[in-house]
């Protein structure tokens, strides 16, 4: 997608109203997403998408946790489904993206299937003095997301505003809020999972409802997690990397004595709460994740005491490792997950803003987006 073509979808009001606005604005793209996603599920699972999703929802039970911790987001999904003319179960399952990944991979593993590769590179650099905290991430997801990316601008009645990168129909991939809290997410699919925890999209959106870094950390440490996931949080002069699983939350620091810089990819480095694997041979090779982690480490360590947005962009655009690039271009031969659908950099300053590229940053320009005048600040 060309950067200038990235739609910014304005959402406000209670959950169902937000969902209606989202569904109406993106009805055509949501239909495209559902069609492409359904075709991929049929290829992956070897049965009609409707039958597979019915099995997925029948064998999991995420609704109680969603109702307890994020009721308004369930209302939002109902509104999206109604306005987009899609079945509620379809839009709900679409918003269980990480959960479907591990459910589907476990199902394929039992049948001797293959895995689908790694995804996402993220970093956080704590601010100091006049320099803001920076968070940044490449979001590597399905190639069919190309042309269907969106930036959601979500406004609350209390004035808090969120800027959230996603694709049409999904409530959240990653984002930041006007109070200066940001979150990046990396799948850690080897970690333990729960069929009744809070799904990742609902966790990340709920984090962005917190008005302070400390509140966001408390939320992540206390909520029951459905999926293995690393969350890099940023706030006023602070960052933290939390590897979350169904039974544990562990902080990760590349340097134990330096809590100012962190980077992460898709293998756990502190959390040992691994999921049981049905077949011993069916274990994801961390080669790709290790290579991107090493690249991120080289770049972050090479940054001066005053890291810049341009230096962060250079990392996110890196293709120095030809087999395992950080910026992953659209490649029909590269597999379904081999695409950087979007790249973001958050500057968590007194006047926070983000820079966003809706595609691989090695070939897609960034665009600066700011919060609305008068949005609730920290």
C-alpha positions as semicolon CSV with decimal commas, in nm:
position;residue;x (nm);y (nm);z (nm)
1;X;0,000;0,000;0,000
2;X;0,120;0,350;-0,078
3;X;0,163;0,550;0,240
4;X;-0,066;0,824;0,118
5;X;-0,345;0,568;0,066
6;X;-0,348;0,440;0,426
7;X;-0,701;0,505;0,557
8;X;-0,740;0,660;0,902
9;X;-1,066;0,534;1,052
10;X;-1,216;0,759;1,322
11;X;-1,395;0,572;1,603
12;X;-1,565;0,718;1,910
13;X;-1,848;0,652;2,154
14;X;-1,943;0,323;2,323
15;X;-1,828;-0,012;2,188
16;X;-2,114;-0,093;1,953
17;X;-2,107;0,257;1,802
18;X;-1,734;0,229;1,741
19;X;-1,791;-0,108;1,577
20;X;-2,065;0,026;1,352
21;X;-1,843;0,312;1,238
22;X;-1,556;0,070;1,170
23;X;-1,773;-0,183;0,986
24;X;-1,941;0,080;0,770
25;X;-1,614;0,254;0,678
26;X;-1,431;-0,069;0,593
27;X;-1,714;-0,298;0,479
28;X;-1,559;-0,379;0,141
29;X;-1,210;-0,436;0,278
30;X;-1,344;-0,649;0,564
31;X;-1,520;-0,871;0,308
32;X;-1,190;-0,903;0,120
33;X;-1,004;-0,991;0,439
34;X;-1,258;-1,257;0,533
35;X;-1,245;-1,409;0,183
36;X;-0,863;-1,419;0,168
37;X;-0,830;-1,545;0,524
38;X;-1,091;-1,816;0,465
39;X;-0,908;-1,941;0,157
40;X;-0,583;-1,960;0,352
41;X;-0,749;-2,148;0,639
42;X;-0,887;-2,402;0,393
43;X;-0,540;-2,457;0,248
44;X;-0,383;-2,486;0,594
45;X;-0,644;-2,707;0,754
46;X;-0,778;-2,911;0,465
47;X;-1,146;-2,847;0,530
48;X;-1,394;-2,562;0,467
49;X;-1,318;-2,249;0,668
50;X;-1,665;-2,242;0,821
51;X;-1,624;-2,594;0,958
52;X;-1,272;-2,526;1,087
53;X;-1,373;-2,200;1,261
54;X;-1,671;-2,374;1,421
55;X;-1,430;-2,635;1,559
56;X;-1,190;-2,361;1,676
57;X;-1,461;-2,172;1,866
58;X;-1,615;-2,491;2,002
59;X;-1,285;-2,615;2,144
60;X;-1,184;-2,281;2,299
61;X;-1,366;-2,057;2,545
62;X;-1,234;-1,700;2,530
63;X;-1,565;-1,517;2,577
64;X;-1,574;-1,524;2,960
65;X;-1,230;-1,359;2,984
66;X;-1,325;-1,104;2,718
67;X;-1,648;-1,021;2,900
68;X;-1,461;-0,984;3,229
69;X;-1,169;-0,774;3,107
70;X;-1,282;-0,609;2,782
71;X;-1,663;-0,607;2,754
72;X;-1,670;-0,289;2,544
73;X;-1,439;-0,452;2,289
74;X;-1,678;-0,745;2,253
75;X;-1,950;-0,486;2,187
76;X;-1,721;-0,330;1,926
77;X;-1,680;-0,663;1,748
78;X;-2,057;-0,713;1,747
79;X;-2,091;-0,368;1,589
80;X;-1,828;-0,445;1,326
81;X;-2,005;-0,769;1,230
82;X;-2,345;-0,599;1,206
83;X;-2,226;-0,304;0,996
84;X;-1,997;-0,512;0,773
85;X;-2,270;-0,772;0,709
86;X;-2,055;-1,053;0,844
87;X;-2,141;-1,331;1,091
88;X;-2,045;-1,246;1,449
89;X;-1,851;-1,573;1,489
90;X;-1,643;-1,489;1,181
91;X;-1,542;-1,145;1,307
92;X;-1,480;-1,281;1,655
93;X;-1,252;-1,555;1,518
94;X;-1,074;-1,302;1,297
95;X;-0,990;-1,109;1,615
96;X;-0,846;-1,426;1,770
97;X;-0,553;-1,414;1,528
98;X;-0,274;-1,534;1,756
99;X;-0,500;-1,790;1,916
100;X;-0,599;-1,935;1,578
101;X;-0,228;-1,956;1,489
102;X;-0,142;-2,183;1,781
103;X;-0,469;-2,377;1,762
104;X;-0,421;-2,435;1,390
105;X;-0,054;-2,524;1,422
106;X;-0,128;-2,771;1,700
107;X;-0,401;-2,923;1,484
108;X;-0,164;-2,950;1,187
109;X;0,110;-3,091;1,408
110;X;-0,116;-3,377;1,511
111;X;-0,163;-3,451;1,140
112;X;0,208;-3,416;1,060
113;X;0,177;-3,067;0,908
114;X;0,435;-2,794;0,867
115;X;0,467;-2,468;1,061
116;X;0,440;-2,123;0,903
117;X;0,752;-1,933;1,002
118;X;0,833;-1,648;1,236
119;X;0,710;-1,290;1,249
120;X;0,779;-0,940;1,390
121;X;1,081;-0,743;1,515
122;X;1,045;-0,482;1,790
123;X;1,253;-0,254;2,011
124;X;1,225;0,000;2,289
125;X;1,463;0,278;2,395
126;X;1,383;0,471;2,712
127;X;1,381;0,848;2,690
128;X;1,613;1,073;2,881
129;X;1,590;1,446;2,933
130;X;1,456;1,610;2,618
131;X;1,480;1,286;2,418
132;X;1,152;1,090;2,404
133;X;1,108;0,722;2,463
134;X;1,102;0,535;2,132
135;X;0,916;0,214;2,059
136;X;0,923;0,058;1,713
137;X;0,811;-0,256;1,536
138;X;0,777;-0,430;1,203
139;X;0,450;-0,627;1,200
140;X;0,496;-0,941;0,991
141;X;0,162;-1,104;0,917
142;X;-0,026;-1,264;0,631
143;X;0,056;-1,144;0,281
144;X;-0,315;-1,099;0,205
145;X;-0,319;-0,803;0,446
146;X;-0,151;-0,595;0,175
147;X;-0,385;-0,322;0,056
148;X;-0,614;-0,373;0,356
149;X;-0,411;-0,200;0,629
150;X;-0,580;0,068;0,842
151;X;-0,487;0,315;1,113
152;X;-0,757;0,344;1,377
153;X;-0,800;0,671;1,566
154;X;-1,008;0,573;1,870
155;X;-1,140;0,848;2,097
156;X;-1,282;0,798;2,448
157;X;-1,528;1,023;2,626
158;X;-1,259;1,112;2,882
159;X;-1,041;1,252;2,603
160;X;-0,795;0,964;2,577
161;X;-0,708;0,892;2,215
162;X;-0,542;0,589;2,061
163;X;-0,363;0,542;1,728
164;X;-0,369;0,172;1,636
165;X;-0,222;-0,002;1,333
166;X;-0,434;-0,293;1,211
167;X;-0,598;-0,444;0,906
168;X;-0,966;-0,414;0,819
169;X;-1,188;-0,590;1,073
170;X;-0,923;-0,641;1,343
171;X;-0,945;-0,426;1,657
172;X;-0,569;-0,405;1,721
173;X;-0,224;-0,508;1,613
174;X;-0,009;-0,245;1,791
175;X;-0,046;0,116;1,893
176;X;0,000;0,407;2,132
177;X;-0,221;0,651;2,319
178;X;-0,222;1,023;2,383
179;X;-0,117;0,970;2,746
180;X;0,219;0,850;2,615
181;X;0,175;0,472;2,655
182;X;0,278;0,250;2,364
183;X;0,280;-0,125;2,302
184;X;0,450;-0,355;2,052
185;X;0,371;-0,728;2,026
186;X;0,573;-1,031;1,918
187;X;0,434;-1,384;1,898
188;X;0,609;-1,639;2,121
189;X;0,428;-1,944;1,994
190;X;0,639;-2,195;2,186
191;X;0,513;-2,064;2,520
192;X;0,215;-2,213;2,699
193;X;-0,132;-2,104;2,597
194;X;-0,479;-2,112;2,753
195;X;-0,805;-2,185;2,575
196;X;-0,985;-1,954;2,820
197;X;-0,740;-1,664;2,862
198;X;-0,764;-1,311;2,722
199;X;-0,667;-1,307;2,352
200;X;-0,382;-1,090;2,226
201;X;-0,589;-0,834;2,031
202;X;-0,795;-0,766;2,343
203;X;-0,484;-0,744;2,559
204;X;-0,315;-0,486;2,335
205;X;-0,630;-0,274;2,301
206;X;-0,682;-0,287;2,678
207;X;-0,322;-0,180;2,740
208;X;-0,393;0,127;2,528
209;X;-0,682;0,212;2,759
210;X;-0,434;0,262;3,045
211;X;-0,331;0,618;3,124
212;X;0,013;0,545;3,267
213;X;0,307;0,315;3,211
214;X;0,267;0,165;3,559
215;X;-0,102;0,088;3,500
216;X;-0,018;-0,081;3,169
217;X;0,249;-0,297;3,337
218;X;0,006;-0,397;3,614
219;X;-0,255;-0,494;3,358
220;X;-0,015;-0,718;3,167
221;X;0,112;-0,884;3,483
222;X;-0,235;-0,957;3,622
223;X;-0,452;-1,048;3,323
224;X;-0,486;-1,417;3,222
225;X;-0,308;-1,462;2,889
226;X;-0,442;-1,683;2,613
227;X;-0,126;-1,680;2,402
228;X;0,250;-1,666;2,435
229;X;0,341;-1,310;2,348
230;X;0,614;-1,057;2,415
231;X;0,489;-0,707;2,488
232;X;0,732;-0,416;2,479
233;X;0,576;-0,128;2,670
234;X;0,697;0,230;2,662
235;X;0,615;0,535;2,868
236;X;0,776;0,842;3,018
237;X;1,151;0,762;3,021
238;X;1,082;0,390;3,067
239;X;1,052;0,073;2,863
240;X;1,000;-0,290;2,958
241;X;0,979;-0,621;2,773
242;X;0,733;-0,871;2,924
243;X;0,726;-1,228;2,794
244;X;0,375;-1,349;2,877
245;X;0,235;-1,702;2,876
246;X;-0,061;-1,880;3,027
247;X;0,117;-1,939;3,358
248;X;0,396;-1,681;3,383
249;X;0,509;-1,327;3,303
250;X;0,885;-1,268;3,283
251;X;1,080;-0,949;3,223
252;X;1,354;-0,969;2,961
253;X;1,656;-0,739;2,942
254;X;1,943;-0,790;2,695
255;X;2,170;-0,634;2,958
256;X;2,057;-0,701;3,316
257;X;2,218;-0,376;3,433
258;X;2,067;-0,164;3,156
259;X;1,689;-0,121;3,166
260;X;1,693;0,149;2,902
261;X;1,712;-0,052;2,580
262;X;1,546;-0,374;2,470
263;X;1,479;-0,559;2,146
264;X;1,289;-0,878;2,071
265;X;1,178;-1,115;1,797
266;X;0,994;-1,449;1,828
267;X;1,177;-1,677;2,068
268;X;1,144;-1,656;2,445
269;X;1,454;-1,544;2,631
270;X;1,333;-1,523;2,991
271;X;1,006;-1,715;3,017
272;X;1,051;-2,093;3,044
273;X;0,680;-2,178;3,056
274;X;0,678;-2,372;2,728
275;X;0,377;-2,537;2,569
276;X;0,382;-2,914;2,532
277;X;0,443;-3,012;2,171
278;X;0,241;-3,307;2,041
279;X;0,511;-3,431;1,807
280;X;0,875;-3,406;1,906
281;X;0,981;-3,328;1,550
282;X;0,727;-3,047;1,526
283;X;0,922;-2,771;1,695
284;X;0,964;-2,433;1,532
285;X;1,323;-2,363;1,435
286;X;1,429;-2,028;1,584
287;X;1,682;-1,963;1,304
288;X;1,485;-1,678;1,149
289;X;1,402;-1,523;1,484
290;X;1,763;-1,554;1,604
291;X;1,894;-1,387;1,290
292;X;1,657;-1,091;1,321
293;X;1,732;-1,061;1,692
294;X;2,105;-1,046;1,616
295;X;2,044;-0,777;1,353
296;X;1,839;-0,571;1,598
297;X;2,112;-0,606;1,859
298;X;2,382;-0,484;1,620
299;X;2,180;-0,180;1,521
300;X;2,065;-0,082;1,870
301;X;2,412;-0,122;2,021
302;X;2,559;0,085;1,737
303;X;2,326;0,376;1,808
304;X;2,486;0,666;1,990
305;X;2,377;0,798;2,327
306;X;2,123;1,001;2,129
307;X;1,943;0,743;1,912
308;X;1,748;0,895;1,629
309;X;1,433;0,811;1,438
310;X;1,648;0,774;1,126
311;X;1,871;0,515;1,295
312;X;1,562;0,320;1,403
313;X;1,427;0,335;1,049
314;X;1,755;0,191;0,921
315;X;1,709;-0,111;1,149
316;X;1,347;-0,164;1,050
317;X;1,438;-0,138;0,680
318;X;1,731;-0,379;0,712
319;X;1,772;-0,652;0,452
320;X;2,139;-0,715;0,529
321;X;2,063;-1,081;0,602
322;X;1,921;-1,194;0,269
323;X;1,772;-1,515;0,409
324;X;1,623;-1,356;0,722
325;X;1,563;-0,985;0,656
326;X;1,398;-0,758;0,911
327;X;1,202;-0,583;0,634
328;X;1,017;-0,860;0,453
329;X;0,890;-0,788;0,105
330;X;0,587;-0,940;-0,063
331;X;0,704;-1,271;-0,204
332;X;0,462;-1,526;-0,352
333;X;0,724;-1,793;-0,284
334;X;0,793;-1,675;0,070
335;X;0,500;-1,830;0,251
336;X;0,187;-1,686;0,400
337;X;0,355;-1,514;0,696
338;X;0,654;-1,375;0,509
339;X;0,541;-1,012;0,473
340;X;0,598;-0,691;0,670
341;X;0,249;-0,546;0,652
342;X;0,340;-0,235;0,848
343;X;0,613;-0,059;1,042
344;X;0,565;0,191;1,325
345;X;0,783;0,416;1,538
346;X;0,629;0,578;1,846
347;X;0,779;0,891;2,000
348;X;0,641;0,895;2,354
349;X;0,708;1,257;2,437
350;X;0,509;1,541;2,591
351;X;0,340;1,569;2,251
352;X;0,352;1,202;2,139
353;X;0,329;1,103;1,774
354;X;0,390;0,804;1,551
355;X;0,551;0,743;1,216
356;X;0,394;0,467;1,011
357;X;0,475;0,283;0,689
358;X;0,194;0,055;0,565
359;X;0,430;-0,200;0,412
360;X;0,797;-0,307;0,424
361;X;0,998;0,001;0,530
362;X;1,273;-0,095;0,286
363;X;1,035;0,017;0,012
364;X;0,754;0,212;0,184
365;X;0,774;0,571;0,306
366;X;0,683;0,667;0,661
367;X;0,411;0,917;0,744
368;X;0,393;1,116;1,067
369;X;0,056;1,110;1,247
370;X;-0,023;1,318;1,553
371;X;-0,303;1,313;1,808
372;X;-0,599;1,547;1,784
373;X;-0,566;1,888;1,951
374;X;-0,697;1,864;2,305
375;X;-0,654;1,485;2,338
376;X;-0,585;1,373;2,692
377;X;-0,210;1,387;2,758
378;X;0,000;1,238;3,034
